[in-house]
Amino acid sequence: MDTIRSPFYEEIPNAFSFEENFRLGSQLVGPYAKILENFAHYHNYKLGLISLENYNVSHIQLDIQQGVYNLSMLGGTNLNLFANITFSYPLEWSRVCVMVPSEKELPHYWYVFWPLGVDIWILLGLGVPYVAVLMSLLKYPSVSFLENLLESFALLLFYSNACCKLDNIPSRCYTVHLLFLPFGFVLFNYYTIYLTAYNFRPVFQPFLKTLENILASKISIMVPSHILEELQNNPKVNLTPLNAALVEKALPEVAYMLRNFSQTHAIVITQSQWGFIKRLQRDLVQPLYQLSDVCFGNSHYTFPMQLDSRFASALDDFILLVQQSGLWGHWQEEAFIAAHRMKHYKILHDVYPIRPLDMEYYWLTWMVLVIGIALSCMCLVVEIIVGRRKKPKFHYVP
């Protein structure tokens, strides 16, 4: 029985090993791996896979020329020829593009405060006591700074309940009215935010779409070594505008970034990889990654093979039958499910609530209310104690 010798490297979702049950052992998953596995089975070939630590396109092609391998499961474009070899019938039509991270959402807690901005908050923080001081200097409506502070709140923040026309207001009343301001402010903002989130889809900032946007953002572009090698040797691709932003990384490092959904870098990926990432985030209102318009041409991905291979013609026919029968899509679905079960990748879901208002979301408001009641009770106790001590004592003289 003849042997098909091929290098093997874990590359999700095209070719990787999956072990669901230790009794059954590991099995090959992914359309690239499944084609060769089934071809070898139905044409009485033995499939010999040799695991690699590094993925280098030119070295693999030279090894194929020298007879170390007679085929490469890893695939590659037929535009880059580093050795005297040939290529199989095209597996898929693909393009290599830059995938960019989307703009991050603000934490929901800060939605309450962020719309006003830092400058507005500084202005309010300094403006309220400033107006209260001016009112005290003008002796209108009162000489007391605390009373004028409530008037200043009412004037600048439209808090009409703070305008109390009372004489000898106790300290607990000041405390209650001062705490009513953040209570009402937070309550109103939470209501507005969650009502908007329930009725409308959020509006997000545009992503980095063009080459000019990517360069202006000064974001680093991670590119796997094997993809960079092919792009550099492709006469139709010009990487000069991106040279300053490109960062070459080994495939495991790029895979680690994708598994953790890191949004610190842009990443160069193939069309099949983008389809996989897109499925993981299809339930998100705002995807973590989006595909930019910066692409490096279109090409066909094939199996590099040794010249005059005995199985070349049969393999071409088998690839064509797989594509026509729909097995390619079935094996892609199988690879997606396997990658999810391995817990290497997880399907993403939105964590913020887009549902009717729930009172549990107003925890900050209840906190202000509880603190306000507690402080008011403490002030009442202090006033009673101080009042009793200052109360004049009358001595009865018979």
C-alpha positions as CSV (number, residue, x, y, z in Angstrom):
1,M,0.0,0.0,0.0
2,D,1.4,3.4,-1.1
3,T,1.7,6.2,1.5
4,I,0.7,9.8,1.2
5,R,3.3,11.7,3.4
6,S,2.2,15.1,4.5
7,P,3.3,17.6,7.1
8,F,0.7,18.3,9.8
9,Y,0.1,21.5,11.8
10,E,-2.9,22.5,13.9
11,E,-4.7,25.1,11.9
12,I,-8.2,25.8,13.0
13,P,-10.6,25.6,11.1
14,N,-9.0,23.9,8.1
15,A,-7.1,21.0,9.6
16,F,-6.7,20.0,13.3
17,S,-7.1,17.0,15.6
18,F,-10.1,16.5,17.9
19,E,-10.5,14.0,20.7
20,E,-14.0,13.9,22.2
21,N,-13.7,10.4,23.7
22,F,-10.3,9.1,24.9
23,R,-11.5,5.5,24.0
24,L,-12.0,6.4,20.4
25,G,-8.8,8.4,20.2
26,S,-8.2,11.6,18.2
27,Q,-9.7,12.2,14.8
28,L,-8.9,14.7,12.0
29,V,-11.3,17.6,11.6
30,G,-11.5,20.3,9.0
31,P,-12.2,20.2,5.3
32,Y,-8.5,20.1,4.3
33,A,-7.8,17.1,6.6
34,K,-11.1,15.3,5.7
35,I,-10.4,15.4,2.0
36,L,-7.0,13.7,2.4
37,E,-8.3,11.3,5.0
38,N,-11.2,10.1,2.9
39,F,-9.2,10.1,-0.3
40,A,-6.6,7.8,1.2
41,H,-9.3,5.5,2.6
42,Y,-11.3,5.1,-0.7
43,H,-8.2,4.8,-2.9
44,N,-6.3,2.4,-0.7
45,Y,-3.5,4.8,0.4
46,K,-2.0,5.1,3.8
47,L,-2.0,8.6,5.2
48,G,1.2,9.4,7.0
49,L,1.2,12.7,8.9
50,I,4.4,14.3,10.3
51,S,3.8,16.9,13.0
52,L,5.7,20.2,12.6
53,E,6.7,22.7,15.2
54,N,7.0,25.6,12.8
55,Y,5.0,26.4,9.6
56,N,7.2,27.6,6.8
57,V,5.9,27.5,3.2
58,S,9.2,27.6,1.4
59,H,10.7,24.8,3.6
60,I,7.7,22.6,3.0
61,Q,7.8,23.0,-0.7
62,L,11.6,22.2,-0.8
63,D,10.9,19.1,1.3
64,I,8.3,18.0,-1.2
65,Q,10.7,18.5,-4.1
66,Q,13.3,16.4,-2.2
67,G,10.8,13.6,-1.5
68,V,10.5,14.1,2.2
69,Y,6.7,14.6,1.6
70,N,4.7,14.0,-1.5
71,L,1.9,16.3,-0.6
72,S,1.1,19.1,2.0
73,M,-2.1,19.0,3.9
74,L,-1.5,22.6,5.0
75,G,-2.4,24.0,1.6
76,G,-1.2,27.2,0.0
77,T,-1.7,29.5,-3.0
78,N,-0.6,28.5,-6.5
79,L,0.9,32.0,-7.0
80,N,4.0,31.2,-4.8
81,L,6.4,28.7,-6.2
82,F,9.5,28.1,-4.0
83,A,10.5,24.8,-5.5
84,N,9.9,22.5,-8.5
85,I,6.5,21.1,-7.5
86,T,2.9,21.2,-8.8
87,F,-0.5,21.9,-7.2
88,S,-3.8,20.1,-7.0
89,Y,-7.2,21.2,-8.2
90,P,-8.2,24.3,-6.3
91,L,-9.8,23.7,-2.9
92,E,-11.3,27.1,-2.4
93,W,-11.2,30.6,-3.8
94,S,-10.0,33.0,-1.1
95,R,-8.5,36.4,-0.3
96,V,-6.3,37.6,2.5
97,C,-7.6,40.7,4.3
98,V,-6.9,42.8,7.4
99,M,-9.4,42.1,10.2
100,V,-9.7,45.1,12.6
101,P,-11.1,45.3,16.1
102,S,-14.3,47.3,16.7
103,E,-14.5,50.2,19.0
104,K,-15.2,49.1,22.5
105,E,-18.4,49.9,24.3
106,L,-18.3,52.0,27.5
107,P,-19.1,50.1,30.7
108,H,-22.8,50.4,31.4
109,Y,-22.1,52.0,34.8
110,W,-20.4,54.9,33.1
111,Y,-23.3,55.5,30.7
112,V,-24.8,57.4,33.5
113,F,-22.0,59.9,33.8
114,W,-20.1,59.8,30.5
115,P,-22.6,61.9,28.3
116,L,-21.9,65.0,30.2
117,G,-18.1,64.8,29.8
118,V,-15.3,65.6,32.2
119,D,-15.4,69.4,31.5
120,I,-19.1,69.6,32.3
121,W,-18.7,67.8,35.5
122,I,-15.9,70.1,36.6
123,L,-18.0,73.1,35.7
124,L,-20.9,71.8,37.7
125,G,-18.7,70.9,40.7
126,L,-17.2,74.3,40.8
127,G,-20.2,76.3,39.6
128,V,-22.7,75.2,42.3
129,P,-20.5,76.3,45.4
130,Y,-19.4,79.4,43.4
131,V,-22.9,80.6,42.9
132,A,-23.7,79.8,46.5
133,V,-20.8,82.0,47.7
134,L,-22.0,84.9,45.5
135,M,-25.5,84.6,46.9
136,S,-24.0,84.7,50.5
137,L,-22.0,87.9,49.6
138,L,-25.1,89.5,48.1
139,K,-27.1,88.4,51.1
140,Y,-29.8,87.1,48.9
141,P,-31.8,85.0,49.4
142,S,-29.9,84.3,52.7
143,V,-26.5,84.9,54.3
144,S,-26.1,81.2,55.1
145,F,-23.9,79.4,52.7
146,L,-25.8,76.0,53.3
147,E,-29.2,77.6,52.5
148,N,-27.7,79.3,49.4
149,L,-26.1,76.0,48.3
150,L,-29.6,74.5,48.0
151,E,-30.7,77.6,46.0
152,S,-27.7,77.2,43.8
153,F,-28.6,73.5,43.1
154,A,-32.1,74.7,42.2
155,L,-30.8,77.4,39.9
156,L,-28.1,75.4,38.1
157,L,-29.5,71.9,38.1
158,F,-33.2,72.6,37.8
159,Y,-33.8,70.8,41.1
160,S,-36.9,72.8,42.3
161,N,-37.4,70.7,45.5
162,A,-34.1,72.1,46.8
163,C,-35.5,75.5,47.1
164,C,-36.9,75.3,50.6
165,K,-38.4,78.5,52.1
166,L,-38.1,77.5,55.7
167,D,-36.6,79.1,58.7
168,N,-34.2,77.2,61.0
169,I,-33.9,74.2,58.6
170,P,-32.3,71.3,60.5
171,S,-29.2,69.6,59.3
172,R,-31.1,66.4,58.4
173,C,-33.2,68.4,55.9
174,Y,-30.0,69.7,54.2
175,T,-28.7,66.1,54.0
176,V,-31.9,64.7,52.5
177,H,-32.2,67.4,49.9
178,L,-28.5,67.2,48.9
179,L,-28.8,63.4,48.5
180,F,-32.1,63.7,46.6
181,L,-30.1,65.3,43.7
182,P,-27.9,62.3,42.8
183,F,-30.8,60.0,43.6
184,G,-33.1,61.6,41.0
185,F,-30.2,62.1,38.6
186,V,-29.2,58.5,38.6
187,L,-32.8,57.2,38.5
188,F,-33.6,59.3,35.5
189,N,-30.4,58.4,33.6
190,Y,-30.8,54.7,34.3
191,Y,-34.4,54.8,33.1
192,T,-33.4,56.6,29.9
193,I,-30.5,54.3,29.1
194,Y,-32.3,51.0,29.6
195,L,-35.5,52.3,27.9
196,T,-33.4,53.3,24.9
197,A,-31.5,49.9,24.9
198,Y,-34.8,48.1,25.0
199,N,-36.4,50.0,22.1
200,F,-33.4,50.6,19.9
201,R,-30.2,48.9,18.8
202,P,-27.1,50.7,20.0
203,V,-25.3,53.0,17.6
204,F,-21.6,52.4,17.5
205,Q,-18.6,54.3,16.0
206,P,-17.5,53.3,12.5
207,F,-14.7,50.7,12.4
208,L,-11.3,51.1,10.6
209,K,-12.3,50.5,7.1
210,T,-9.7,51.9,4.8
211,L,-5.9,51.8,4.7
212,E,-5.8,55.5,5.7
213,N,-7.9,54.8,8.8
214,I,-5.7,51.9,9.8
215,L,-2.5,53.9,9.4
216,A,-3.9,56.9,11.2
217,S,-5.0,54.8,14.2
218,K,-1.4,53.6,14.6
219,I,-2.6,50.1,15.4
220,S,-0.2,47.2,14.9
221,I,-1.2,44.6,12.3
222,M,-0.3,41.0,13.2
223,V,0.4,38.7,10.3
224,P,1.2,34.9,10.6
225,S,4.6,34.0,9.3
226,H,3.4,31.7,6.5
227,I,0.9,34.3,5.2
228,L,3.6,37.0,5.3
229,E,6.0,34.7,3.4
230,E,3.4,34.2,0.6
231,L,2.5,37.8,0.4
232,Q,6.1,39.0,0.2
233,N,6.7,36.6,-2.7
234,N,3.5,37.4,-4.6
235,P,4.4,39.8,-7.4
236,K,0.8,41.2,-7.4
237,V,1.0,42.3,-3.7
238,N,2.6,45.6,-2.5
239,L,3.2,45.7,1.2
240,T,5.2,48.9,1.2
241,P,2.4,51.1,2.7
242,L,1.9,48.7,5.6
243,N,5.5,47.8,6.4
244,A,5.7,50.2,9.4
245,A,2.5,48.6,10.9
246,L,3.1,44.9,10.1
247,V,4.3,42.7,13.0
248,E,5.3,39.1,12.1
249,K,4.1,36.5,14.5
250,A,4.1,32.7,14.6
251,L,0.8,31.0,14.0
252,P,0.3,29.8,17.6
253,E,0.6,33.4,18.9
254,V,-2.0,34.6,16.4
255,A,-4.3,31.7,17.3
256,Y,-3.9,32.6,21.0
257,M,-4.9,36.2,20.3
258,L,-7.9,35.0,18.4
259,R,-9.0,32.5,21.1
260,N,-8.9,35.3,23.7
261,F,-10.5,37.8,21.3
262,S,-7.8,40.4,22.0
263,Q,-8.7,43.7,20.4
264,T,-5.3,45.3,20.8
265,H,-4.1,44.4,17.2
266,A,-5.4,44.1,13.7
267,I,-4.8,40.6,12.2
268,V,-4.3,39.4,8.7
269,I,-6.5,36.4,8.0
270,T,-7.8,34.3,5.1
271,Q,-11.4,34.1,3.9
272,S,-12.0,30.8,5.6
273,Q,-10.7,32.0,8.9
274,W,-12.9,35.1,8.7
275,G,-15.9,32.9,8.1
276,F,-15.1,31.0,11.2
277,I,-14.6,34.2,13.4
278,K,-17.8,35.7,11.9
279,R,-19.8,32.7,13.0
280,L,-18.5,33.0,16.6
281,Q,-19.7,36.6,16.9
282,R,-22.9,36.5,14.8
283,D,-25.1,36.8,17.9
284,L,-23.4,40.1,19.0
285,V,-25.1,43.4,18.3
286,Q,-21.6,44.9,17.9
287,P,-19.1,42.4,16.6
288,L,-15.6,42.4,18.2
289,Y,-14.0,42.1,14.8
290,Q,-14.9,43.4,11.4
291,L,-13.2,42.9,8.0
292,S,-11.7,46.0,6.5
293,D,-11.4,46.9,2.8
294,V,-7.6,46.3,2.9
295,C,-7.1,43.1,1.0
296,F,-4.2,41.6,-0.9
297,G,-5.8,40.1,-4.0
298,N,-7.7,36.9,-4.6
299,S,-6.1,33.5,-5.1
300,H,-6.9,29.8,-5.1
301,Y,-5.8,27.6,-2.2
302,T,-4.6,24.1,-3.3
303,F,-2.5,21.2,-2.0
304,P,1.2,21.5,-3.0
305,M,2.2,18.1,-4.5
306,Q,5.3,16.3,-5.8
307,L,5.8,16.3,-9.6
308,D,4.4,13.2,-11.3
309,S,2.6,11.9,-8.2
310,R,0.6,8.8,-9.0
311,F,-2.4,10.0,-7.1
312,A,-2.5,13.5,-8.6
313,S,-5.3,12.9,-11.2
314,A,-7.4,10.9,-8.8
315,L,-7.1,13.5,-6.1
316,D,-8.2,16.3,-8.5
317,D,-11.3,14.3,-9.3
318,F,-12.0,13.6,-5.6
319,I,-11.7,17.3,-4.7
320,L,-14.2,18.2,-7.5
321,L,-16.6,15.5,-6.3
322,V,-16.4,16.8,-2.7
323,Q,-17.2,20.4,-3.8
324,Q,-20.1,19.3,-5.9
325,S,-21.6,17.0,-3.3
326,G,-21.7,19.6,-0.5
327,L,-19.3,17.7,1.7
328,W,-17.1,20.8,1.9
329,G,-19.8,22.7,3.8
330,H,-20.6,19.7,6.0
331,W,-16.9,19.4,7.0
332,Q,-16.7,23.1,7.7
333,E,-19.7,22.8,10.0
334,E,-18.2,19.7,11.7
335,A,-14.9,21.6,12.3
336,F,-16.8,24.6,13.9
337,I,-18.7,22.2,16.3
338,A,-15.4,20.4,17.2
339,A,-13.5,23.7,17.9
340,H,-16.4,24.8,20.1
341,R,-16.4,21.5,22.0
342,M,-12.7,21.6,22.5
343,K,-13.3,25.0,24.2
344,H,-10.6,26.6,22.1
345,Y,-13.2,29.0,20.8
346,K,-16.5,30.0,22.3
347,I,-19.7,31.5,20.8
348,L,-20.0,35.1,22.0
349,H,-23.2,36.6,23.4
350,D,-24.0,40.1,24.5
351,V,-23.8,40.5,28.3
352,Y,-25.7,43.8,28.7
353,P,-29.5,43.5,29.2
354,I,-31.7,44.4,26.2
355,R,-35.0,43.7,28.0
356,P,-37.6,45.5,30.0
357,L,-36.5,47.5,33.0
358,D,-35.7,45.5,36.1
359,M,-35.5,47.3,39.5
360,E,-32.3,45.4,40.3
361,Y,-30.4,47.5,37.9
362,Y,-31.0,50.6,40.1
363,W,-28.6,49.4,42.8
364,L,-26.8,52.8,42.8
365,T,-30.0,54.6,43.3
366,W,-31.0,52.3,46.2
367,M,-27.5,52.8,47.7
368,V,-28.0,56.6,47.7
369,L,-31.4,56.3,49.2
370,V,-30.2,53.9,52.0
371,I,-27.2,56.2,52.7
372,G,-29.5,59.2,52.8
373,I,-31.9,57.7,55.2
374,A,-29.1,56.5,57.5
375,L,-27.4,59.9,57.5
376,S,-30.7,61.7,58.2
377,C,-31.4,59.4,61.1
378,M,-27.9,60.0,62.5
379,C,-28.4,63.8,62.2
380,L,-31.8,63.5,64.0
381,V,-30.2,61.6,66.9
382,V,-27.3,64.1,67.1
383,E,-29.8,67.0,67.1
384,I,-31.8,65.4,69.9
385,I,-28.7,64.8,72.0
386,V,-27.3,68.3,71.4
387,G,-30.8,69.8,72.1
388,R,-31.1,68.1,75.4
389,R,-27.7,69.2,76.5
390,K,-28.4,72.8,75.6
391,K,-31.8,72.9,77.1
392,P,-31.9,75.2,80.1
393,K,-32.4,73.5,83.5
394,F,-34.9,75.1,85.9
395,H,-34.4,74.7,89.7
396,Y,-37.5,74.7,91.8
397,V,-37.2,76.9,94.9
398,P,-39.8,76.2,97.5
